[in-house]
Amino acid sequence: MLAVLCPGQGAQTPGMLAPWLELPHLRELLEHYSDVTELDLVTLGTTADAETIRDTRVAQPLLVAASLLSHHALGRPRADLAAGHSVGELAAAAVAGVLDDDAALVLVRERGRAMADAAVATPTGMTAVVGGRPEDVEAALARHGLTAANVNGGGQVVAAGTTEQLAALAADPPPRARVIPLQVAGAFHTEHMAPAVAAVRATAATLTPADPATTLLSNADGAAVPSGADALERLVTQVAGPVRWDLCCEQMLAAGVTAAVELCPGGVLTGLARRTLPGVETVALRSPDDLPAARELIDSHGGSR
C-alpha cells in the first residue's frame, strides 16, 4: 500500500526547484503556477535567498507548487493514501483529487496572505521540542503559556507562541530535550491565527471540491476525510488548529501502508517516518535524481503510473 506525503512550511530551501526546471515541460508548468499564485515562483524557487522564501506569503505557495511539480514529474501516480503536513495538506488534497492544481494554489495563495497578516499583529514563532518525557514537555509548554501546535510523533512537538514565550522556553527547556527554533514567521495552528480563518473560508467558498479519489488523511485527527466538502472545511479550520501528524502516522500504520514517497522538498516527513512508521519503505524527492528510486518503490508497492 502506497502513501504520498507532502511536506509543510520550513522544508523550503534556496534553489530547491532549479534542477526540476531542467525536465521537459516543468518550467512551463511552474510559470502557469506563477500566474495562479501571482508570484514569480520560477525566481523564488531557483535564485531567491533563504530570507525571501521564509516569508509566509511566499513559502506556502512555493511549497505547494513544489510538491505538485514533483508529482507531475513522477507521472502523477495513483496512490492508496495521501497526507500532508500543515500547508502540505493542500497539496495532498490535490493529489487525492479533492482540488485541482489551480484550486489548491488559489487557496494556498490566500492562506499564505491571511496567515502572514495575522502574524503581523503580535511577534510570534515556533520552536521544535525534540526528546524529553512527554509529561515534562507538556508541563514546560504549560509553564510558558505555549501551544503544542504540531504533535509530530517520534518524540517531536512543535511549540508555538509569542517570541517572549519561546525565549523563556529556550532558557528553561524540558529535561533531556532539545529546543530548535523553526524558520517560520508566526505561531501557526494556534489562536494567533484565528483572524486568518475567515479569509481562508471566504476563498474556500468559491471552490468546488470533489470527493477524494484517494484516501486523504486530516491533520486534525488523522481520520480519513469522507467527502470533498468536509476536506475543504478541515483545510479552513486547520489554519488555527493543531496539526496531529502523530495521528496521521498511526492511521497510516493501521491502514497497512507499506511504502511512502515524500514529494519535493522531501526529507522532513521521511525523516520522521523512520521513527513513526516502522517497516515502511520511504523515498524523499529532493531532486530529479530521486525519481528512479521513487518509481521503483511505487511499482513494487502497488502504485500505478
NORNOR-V864028 format. One record per backbone hydrogen bond with DSSP energy under -0.5 kcal/mol. CO is the residue of the C=O (numbers start at 1). NH is the residue of the N-H. If there is no record, write none. Layout:
BEGIN
<<CO,NH> <CO,NH>>
END
This chain:
BEGIN
<<1,258> <1,259> <2,80> <2,81> <3,261> <4,83> <5,263> <6,85> <8,11> <13,16> <15,18> <17,21> <18,21> <19,22> <20,23> <23,26> <23,27> <25,29> <26,30> <27,31> <28,32> <29,33> <30,34> <31,35> <32,36> <33,37> <34,38> <34,39> <39,41> <40,44> <41,45> <42,46> <43,46> <43,47> <43,48> <45,17> <45,18> <49,53> <50,54> <51,54> <51,55> <52,55> <55,58> <55,59> <56,60> <58,62> <59,63> <60,64> <61,65> <62,66> <63,67> <64,68> <65,69> <66,70> <67,71> <68,72> <69,73> <70,74> <71,76> <72,75> <77,79> <78,304> <80,215> <81,4> <82,217> <83,6> <84,86> <85,88> <86,89> <87,90> <87,91> <88,92> <89,93> <90,94> <91,95> <92,96> <93,98> <93,99> <94,97> <96,213> <96,214> <98,210> <100,104> <101,105> <102,106> <103,107> <104,108> <105,109> <106,110> <107,111> <108,112> <109,113> <110,114> <111,115> <112,116> <113,117> <114,118> <115,119> <116,120> <117,120> <117,121> <118,121> <118,122> <122,124> <123,163> <125,161> <126,182> <127,159> <128,130> <128,180> <129,131> <129,157> <130,178> <133,136> <133,137> <134,138> <135,139> <136,140> <137,141> <138,142> <139,143> <140,144> <141,146> <142,145> <147,149> <147,160> <149,243> <150,152> <150,158> <151,246> <153,156> <155,131> <156,152> <156,153> <157,129> <157,159> <158,149> <158,150> <159,127> <160,147> <161,125> <162,166> <163,167> <164,168> <165,169> <166,170> <167,171> <168,172> <174,177> <176,132> <178,130> <180,128> <182,184> <186,188> <187,190> <190,193> <191,194> <193,196> <193,197> <194,197> <194,198> <195,199> <196,200> <197,201> <198,202> <199,203> <200,204> <201,205> <203,206> <204,207> <207,209> <215,82> <216,225> <218,222> <219,244> <223,218> <227,231> <228,232> <229,233> <230,234> <231,235> <232,236> <233,237> <234,238> <236,239> <237,240> <238,241> <239,189> <242,244> <243,151> <243,245> <244,247> <244,248> <245,249> <246,250> <247,251> <248,252> <249,253> <250,254> <251,255> <252,256> <252,257> <253,256> <258,281> <259,3> <260,262> <260,283> <261,5> <261,263> <262,285> <267,271> <268,272> <269,273> <270,274> <272,275> <272,276> <273,277> <277,280> <279,281> <281,260> <283,262> <284,286> <285,266> <287,290> <288,291> <290,294> <291,295> <292,296> <293,297> <294,298> <295,299> <296,300> <297,301> <298,301> <298,303> <299,302> <304,78>>
END
